[in-house]
Amino acid sequence: MHSTATLTLALRNVGVYTANAQSVVGEFFLADISVPRGVYVRMGLGVPNLFAEAGLVRLFMW
C-alpha cells in the first residue's frame, strides 16, 4: 500500500528514511504540536526552529 502523505508530530520520524519506507510514505510532513523549546534542551536535543515560518513543514517526497 502506498500513502499519498505521511504526517509525524513534533520531530521527524527516522523510520521513514529507510529503504523499506520509500514504497509507502509518499509526501512526508512534520507538524508543530507546540512542544516548548525547553523540553528539547532538557532532553539534550539540538533541534532547530523548524516551525519558524509555518506549523506544517514538507520534508520530502519519495
Contact map, one row per residue, 1 for C-alpha under 8 A:
11100000000000000000001100000000000000000000000000000000000000
11110000000000000000001111000000000000000000000000000000000000
11111100000000000000000111000000000000000000000000000000000000
01111100000000000000000011100000000000000000000000000000000000
00111110000000000000000011111000000000000000000000000000000000
00111111000000000000000011111000000000000000000000000000000000
00001111100000000000000000011110000000000000000000000000000000
00000111111110000000000000011110000000000000000000000000000000
00000011111100000000000000000111100000000000000000000000000000
00000001111100000000000000000111111000000000000000000000000000
00000001111110000000000000000100000000000000000000000000000000
00000001111111000000000000000100000000000000000000000000000000
00000001001111111000000000000000000000000000000000000000000000
00000000000111111100000000000000000000000000000000000000000000
00000000000011111100100000000000000000000000000000000000000000
00000000000011111100110010000000000000000000000000000000000000
00000000000011111110110000000000000000000000000000000000000000
00000000000001111111110000000000000000000000000000000000000000
00000000000000001111110000000000000000000000000000000000000000
00000000000000000111111100000000000000000000000000000000000000
00000000000000111111111110000000000000000000000000000000000000
00000000000000011111111111000000000000000000000000000000000001
11000000000000000001111111000000000000000000000000000000000001
11100000000000000001111111000000000000000000000000000000000000
01111100000000010000111111110000000000000000000000000000000011
01111100000000000000011111110000000000000000000000000000000011
00011100000000000000000011111000000000000000000000000000011111
00001111000000000000000011111100000000000000000000000000011110
00001111000000000000000000111110000000000000000000000001111100
00000011111100000000000000011111000000000000000000000001111000
00000011110000000000000000001111100000000000000000000011100000
00000000110000000000000000000111111000000000000000100011000000
00000000110000000000000000000011111000000000000000000000000000
00000000010000000000000000000001111100000000000000000000000000
00000000010000000000000000000001111110100000000000000000000000
00000000000000000000000000000000011111110000000000000000000000
00000000000000000000000000000000001111111000000000000000000000
00000000000000000000000000000000000111111100000000000000000000
00000000000000000000000000000000001111111110000000000000000000
00000000000000000000000000000000000111111111111000000000000000
00000000000000000000000000000000000011111111110000000000000000
00000000000000000000000000000000000001111111100000000000000000
00000000000000000000000000000000000000111111100000000000000000
00000000000000000000000000000000000000011111110000000000000000
00000000000000000000000000000000000000011111111000000000000000
00000000000000000000000000000000000000011001111100000000000000
00000000000000000000000000000000000000010000111111000000000000
00000000000000000000000000000000000000000000011111000000000000
00000000000000000000000000000000000000000000001111110000000000
00000000000000000000000000000000000000000000001111111000100000
00000000000000000000000000000001000000000000000011111111100000
00000000000000000000000000000000000000000000000011111110000000
00000000000000000000000000000000000000000000000001111110000000
00000000000000000000000000000000000000000000000000111111100000
00000000000000000000000000000011000000000000000000111111100000
00000000000000000000000000001111000000000000000000100111110000
00000000000000000000000000001110000000000000000001100111111000
00000000000000000000000000111100000000000000000000000001111100
00000000000000000000000000111100000000000000000000000000111110
00000000000000000000000000111000000000000000000000000000011111
00000000000000000000000011110000000000000000000000000000001111
00000000000000000000011011100000000000000000000000000000000111
